Amino acid sequence: QVQLVESGGGLVQAGGSLRLSCAASGSMIVFNTVGWYRQAPGKERELVARIIRGGGTNYADSVKDRFTISKDNAKNTVYLRMNSLKPEDTAIYYCLVGANWGQGTQVTVSS
């Protein structure tokens, strides 16, 4: 069973930056689409960014030009660099590798 361990969340002021990490067991990120999703209180989980198997990337319109998704196949780790954070980015962020979800990491952006 694939295990995903997320880290890097926390409390940051608006305009600040964070980098989330998602470490996967095995070599799952090499062969699968990987992505970050988020869920704010009272809202549905939504796609933030993903890297598809062909290497292309997709971003939610709300995070384009602020967030960057990347992965390191040698480290089996997926990253999400978040710059210019806004209070509306506050949510629990989840990593998805193939069909496997991480446990989530809280990101809180204060105004």
N, C-alpha and C positions, 0 to 999 in steps of 0.2 A: 504494500500500500504506500502511495506517495505521501510524504510528509512535507508540509510547507510551513516554514517558520518566518513570520514577519517581524520586522523591527523598524525603528526610526520615527515612529509617531511621537506626538507630544503637543505641548502648548507653545504657540508662537504668536507674536504680534503681527497684525496686518502689515503686509509688505515684506515679511520675512520669508525664509526658505527652510525647507526640510528635504531630506532624502529618505525615502522608504526603501527597505530591502526585503526580498522574499527569497529565502534559501530553500531549495528543493532537494529532496533526497534523490539519489540516482541521477540519470541524465535526461530527465523528463523535459527540461526546457529546450533541449536541442531539437526535439522532434514535434513539439506541440506549440500551438498558439498560446501565448502567455499574455496576461492582462491584469490591469488594476481596475477595480470597481469601488464604488463608495455608496454608503447609505447614511443619509442624514435622518434625524428623528422625524417620524411621521411621513417619511418619503420612501419611495421604492429604491431598490438598489439600481445603480446606473453605471454604465461603462464610463471610465475615465480615459483609459488609453490601453492599446494592445499592440502586440507585434504578432502578425500572422505568420504562418509557416513559410511563406515565400520571402519573408523579411520586411514586408511593408508594415507601416504603422497607421493606426487610426486614433484620433483624439476627439473627445467631446468638444463641441464648439466653445464651451465655457472655459476650457483650460488650454486651448491652442495658444501657442506662443508663450505660455507660462510654465507648462509641465513638459517633461521629457522622459519617455520610457526607454529603457535600454536593458540589455542582458549580457551577462558574462557566462558563456557556455562552459568555460573551464572551471568556474566556481559554482555552476548550477544556480545562479542567482539572478533575479530580476530586480531592477531598480525603478524607482519613480522619483525623479528630481522635480521638486515643486518650488517655483519661484514666485515672487509677487503674490503671496498668499492673501486671500480675502476671507472675511468672516463667513461668507457663503460656501467656502471650501470645507468648513467644519463638518466632519462625518467620521464614520468608521470606514477605513479603507481595507479592502480585501484583495488578496492576490488570487488569481485563477491560472492554473497550469493544466491544460487539457480540460478535464472535467473535475478537477480537484481544487477545492477552496482552502485558503488559509483561514486562520482563526480571527483575523482582523486586527487592526491597530488604530487607535483613536488619534485623530488629528483635530486639534482645537485651535482656531484662529481668533484672537481677541481684537477688538476694534480700538 
